[in-house]
Amino acid sequence: MASTLKGRSFLTLFDCTSAEIEHLLELAANLKQMKKTGVKHQYCKGKNIALIFEKTSTRTRCAFEVAAADLGMYSTYLDPKASQIGKKESIRDTARVLGRMYDGIEYRGYEQEIVEELAAYSGVPVWNGLTNEFHPTQVLADLLTMQEHFGGLAGKHLVFFGDARYNMANSLMVGCAKMGIHFTACAPEKYFPKGDLVERSQNIAKRTGATITFETDPMKAAQGADVIYTDVWVSMGEADEVWEERIHDLLPYRVTKEIMDIAGPDAVFMHCLPAFHDLNTEIGRTIHEKYGLDCMEVEDRVFESKASLVFQEAENRMHTIKAVMAATLGGK
């Protein structure tokens, strides 16, 4: 398996076979155990990686930096002000410069075409830390979390509530299809995924035994779900005016205790974070002042419940990102 991943980029879950994803999850679990027990695992000692963040992040940056250090690597963080990618220097030229200095490049930002072009011209593995279209490292962490909790993945049912047109729902749909997990997007029809992404995922699902479905009725969608998943309603970089429209359209799709009760006592709640579940954030307080809401996509009593796996999920970002880097750089 190592030979199939070494030297490759990790841009979407379409790039990996089901067996390769299983390998990354197994490697991540092993690396997690090593870290917990204090076993050193500097499989990439002496290597250098560049971390390009056109969109800032807490979890993604920390996960890559700690994972790199654990693997014995040095990392350079390039924030939106430090990077000239696509501004004073083309993406293609940036890729060819960084590829001569670094052994791997992480990109978190906007269009998928940017990370694809970095991979095409850098000559080194490139990892997608998030684009508008895909968030594959997050879904690897989600899959590891589900595997740890349920003991397996095939045949489980994940329901995504909210805006299903962008990176999280897209990547969850692909990841579920690859791993034989039933996937349902629950949203108003105009928030369903578009383009050939659905068809490609359904074709994969036919081979793995998964199903891809879409539902507008939250109560119906929640029935029999093993995982209730949601994300913020407005993505980073979108205009403030979008909030009013999203709140109007998506409020019926908030994850409530009633939704969790319908799913059943064994269902779990997952969220990629950050989550607006209370008034302890600046945005949360602003939304409360404007619209009178105490929470948005998920109720605090769900977020803080025993069913919530969100912090285990967040920790697993580090372990799965470490697995991706070790496999593509060191051939693990």
C-alpha positions in Angstrom: 0.0 0.0 0.0 2.9 2.4 0.8 4.0 2.4 -2.9 0.6 3.5 -4.1 0.5 6.6 -1.9 4.2 7.7 -1.7 4.8 10.8 -3.8 1.1 11.4 -4.5 -1.0 14.5 -3.6 -4.1 14.3 -1.5 -6.6 16.7 -3.2 -10.0 15.0 -2.9 -11.2 11.6 -1.7 -11.9 10.8 -5.4 -8.1 10.4 -5.7 -8.0 7.4 -3.3 -9.4 3.9 -3.6 -11.5 2.5 -0.7 -8.5 0.3 0.2 -6.2 3.4 0.3 -8.6 5.2 2.6 -8.7 2.1 4.9 -4.9 2.2 4.9 -4.8 5.8 5.9 -7.4 5.2 8.7 -5.4 2.2 10.0 -2.2 4.3 9.9 -3.9 7.2 11.7 -5.1 4.8 14.4 -1.6 3.5 14.9 0.0 6.9 14.9 -2.6 8.0 17.5 -1.7 5.1 19.7 2.0 5.9 19.4 1.4 9.5 20.4 -0.8 8.5 23.4 1.9 6.1 24.6 4.8 8.3 24.0 6.4 6.3 21.2 8.4 8.5 18.8 7.4 8.2 15.1 9.7 10.6 13.2 9.1 8.9 9.9 9.8 12.1 7.9 12.7 13.4 9.9 14.5 16.4 8.3 11.9 17.1 5.7 10.4 20.6 5.2 6.8 21.5 4.4 5.0 24.8 3.4 1.6 25.6 4.9 -0.3 28.0 2.7 -3.3 29.5 4.4 -5.3 31.9 2.3 -8.2 31.1 4.7 -7.1 31.1 8.4 -7.9 28.2 10.7 -7.4 27.0 14.2 -7.7 23.2 13.8 -6.2 22.8 10.4 -3.1 24.9 11.2 -2.5 23.3 14.6 -3.1 19.8 13.2 -0.6 20.2 10.4 2.1 21.9 12.6 1.9 19.4 15.5 1.7 16.5 13.0 4.7 17.7 11.2 6.7 18.2 14.4 5.8 14.7 15.5 7.0 13.3 12.2 10.3 15.2 12.6 9.6 17.8 10.0 10.0 21.6 9.9 7.0 23.7 8.7 6.7 27.2 7.3 3.4 28.9 7.8 2.3 31.4 5.1 -0.7 33.4 6.1 -2.9 35.5 3.7 -0.5 38.5 4.1 2.7 36.5 3.7 1.7 34.6 0.6 1.7 36.3 -2.8 0.1 33.3 -4.5 -2.1 34.5 -7.4 -1.4 38.1 -6.6 2.2 39.2 -7.3 3.2 35.6 -8.4 1.2 33.1 -10.4 0.1 29.9 -8.9 2.2 28.0 -11.4 5.3 30.0 -10.5 4.7 29.7 -6.8 4.4 25.9 -7.2 7.7 25.7 -9.0 9.5 27.8 -6.4 8.1 26.1 -3.4 8.6 22.6 -4.9 12.3 23.3 -5.1 12.5 24.3 -1.4 10.0 22.0 0.3 9.1 18.3 0.4 5.4 18.9 0.6 2.8 21.7 0.4 -0.5 22.2 2.2 -3.0 24.6 0.7 -6.1 26.0 2.4 -8.1 28.6 0.5 -10.5 29.1 -2.3 -11.0 27.4 -5.7 -10.1 23.7 -6.1 -8.3 24.7 -9.3 -5.6 26.4 -7.2 -4.6 23.3 -5.2 -4.9 21.2 -8.4 -2.4 23.6 -10.2 -0.1 23.6 -7.2 0.0 19.8 -7.4 0.5 19.8 -11.2 3.6 22.1 -11.1 5.3 21.7 -7.7 6.7 18.2 -8.2 6.0 17.4 -4.6 2.9 16.1 -2.7 0.3 18.7 -2.2 -2.4 18.4 0.5 -5.8 20.0 0.4 -6.5 21.7 3.8 -9.8 23.1 2.5 -11.1 24.6 -0.8 -14.6 25.9 -1.7 -15.4 22.5 -3.2 -13.7 19.9 -1.0 -12.3 19.3 2.6 -10.8 15.8 2.4 -8.6 15.9 5.5 -11.7 16.7 7.7 -13.6 13.8 6.3 -10.7 11.4 7.0 -11.0 12.6 10.6 -14.7 12.1 10.6 -14.3 8.5 9.3 -11.7 7.7 11.9 -14.1 9.1 14.6 -17.0 7.0 13.3 -14.7 3.9 13.1 -13.5 4.4 16.7 -17.1 4.8 18.0 -18.9 2.2 16.0 -16.1 -0.3 15.4 -16.7 -0.2 11.6 -18.1 2.0 8.8 -19.9 -0.1 6.2 -23.7 0.1 6.5 -23.8 3.1 8.8 -26.1 6.0 7.9 -24.9 9.6 8.1 -27.3 12.5 7.6 -26.0 16.0 6.8 -28.3 18.8 7.8 -27.9 22.3 6.3 -26.2 23.8 3.2 -25.1 20.7 1.2 -23.7 22.5 -1.8 -20.1 23.1 -0.6 -16.9 21.4 0.7 -18.1 19.5 3.8 -21.2 17.9 2.3 -19.4 17.3 -1.0 -16.5 15.5 0.8 -18.8 13.6 3.2 -20.8 12.3 0.2 -17.7 11.1 -1.5 -16.2 9.6 1.6 -19.4 7.8 2.5 -19.7 6.4 -1.0 -16.1 5.1 -0.9 -16.6 3.4 2.5 -20.0 1.9 2.1 -21.8 4.4 4.3 -25.3 5.5 3.5 -25.4 9.3 3.0 -28.4 11.6 3.1 -28.3 15.4 2.6 -31.3 17.0 4.4 -31.9 20.6 3.1 -34.2 22.7 1.0 -33.8 21.5 -2.6 -31.9 24.6 -3.7 -29.2 23.6 -1.2 -28.6 20.1 -2.6 -25.3 19.3 -4.3 -25.0 20.2 -8.0 -23.2 19.0 -11.0 -21.6 15.6 -11.8 -20.5 15.2 -8.2 -23.7 13.4 -7.2 -23.5 11.0 -10.2 -19.9 10.2 -9.6 -20.6 9.5 -5.9 -23.7 7.3 -6.8 -21.6 5.3 -9.2 -19.0 4.6 -6.5 -21.9 3.8 -4.0 -23.2 1.1 -6.3 -19.9 -0.7 -6.0 -19.6 -0.4 -2.2 -23.2 -0.9 -1.1 -23.7 2.7 0.0 -26.7 4.8 -1.0 -26.9 8.6 -1.8 -30.2 10.2 -1.0 -31.7 13.7 -0.6 -34.5 14.7 1.7 -36.3 18.0 2.5 -38.1 16.7 5.6 -35.8 16.9 8.7 -38.0 14.5 10.8 -38.0 11.9 8.0 -34.3 12.2 7.3 -33.3 11.7 11.0 -35.1 8.4 11.3 -32.6 5.5 11.6 -29.6 7.8 11.4 -26.4 6.7 13.1 -24.7 10.1 12.6 -26.3 13.5 12.6 -23.8 15.9 11.0 -24.0 19.7 10.4 -21.8 22.7 9.6 -22.0 26.5 9.8 -24.6 28.1 7.6 -22.3 30.8 6.2 -18.8 29.9 5.0 -15.7 32.0 5.5 -15.4 34.9 3.0 -19.1 35.1 2.2 -20.9 38.5 2.6 -22.7 39.4 5.8 -26.0 39.8 3.8 -26.0 36.0 3.3 -26.9 35.4 6.9 -30.5 36.6 6.7 -31.2 34.3 3.7 -29.5 31.3 5.2 -31.2 31.7 8.6 -34.6 32.0 6.9 -34.0 28.9 4.7 -32.0 26.7 7.1 -33.6 27.3 10.5 -35.9 24.4 10.1 -32.8 22.2 9.6 -31.1 23.2 12.8 -30.0 20.1 14.8 -32.2 20.0 17.9 -32.7 17.5 20.7 -35.9 16.5 18.9 -33.9 15.6 15.8 -31.5 13.5 17.9 -34.4 11.8 19.7 -35.9 10.8 16.4 -32.5 9.4 15.3 -32.5 7.2 18.4 -30.5 6.7 21.6 -27.4 5.3 19.8 -27.1 8.2 17.3 -24.1 10.5 17.6 -23.7 14.2 16.7 -20.7 15.5 14.6 -19.6 18.9 13.5 -16.4 20.0 11.8 -16.2 23.2 13.9 -16.3 26.1 14.6 -19.9 25.8 15.8 -22.4 28.5 16.7 -24.2 26.7 19.5 -24.2 29.5 22.1 -23.5 33.2 22.5 -19.8 32.9 23.4 -18.5 34.1 20.1 -18.6 37.6 18.5 -20.5 36.3 15.5 -23.0 34.5 17.7 -23.7 37.6 19.7 -24.1 39.7 16.6 -26.6 37.2 15.1 -28.4 37.2 18.5 -28.7 41.0 18.4 -30.0 41.0 14.8 -32.2 38.0 14.7 -32.8 37.0 18.3 -31.2 33.5 18.0 -29.4 31.9 20.9 -27.8 29.3 18.5 -27.7 28.6 14.8 -27.0 25.2 13.2 -27.1 23.2 16.4 -28.6 23.6 19.9 -26.2 23.9 22.8 -27.8 21.0 24.6 -27.0 18.8 21.6 -23.5 20.1 21.2 -22.7 19.5 24.8 -24.5 16.2 25.1 -23.1 12.7 25.6 -23.9 12.0 22.0 -21.5 14.7 20.7 -18.2 13.5 19.3 -17.0 16.9 18.1 -13.8 17.2 20.2 -12.7 13.6 19.5 -13.4 14.5 15.9 -11.3 17.7 16.2 -8.4 15.8 17.8 -8.5 13.2 15.0 -7.7 16.0 12.4 -4.1 15.8 13.7 -3.8 12.0 13.5 -5.3 11.6 10.1 -3.3 14.6 8.7 -0.2 12.9 10.1 -1.2 9.7 8.3 -1.6 11.5 5.0 1.8 13.2 5.3 3.6 10.1 6.4 2.1 8.0 3.6 2.7 10.5 0.8 6.2 11.6 2.0 7.6 8.5 3.7 5.6 5.8 2.1 4.1 4.4 5.3 
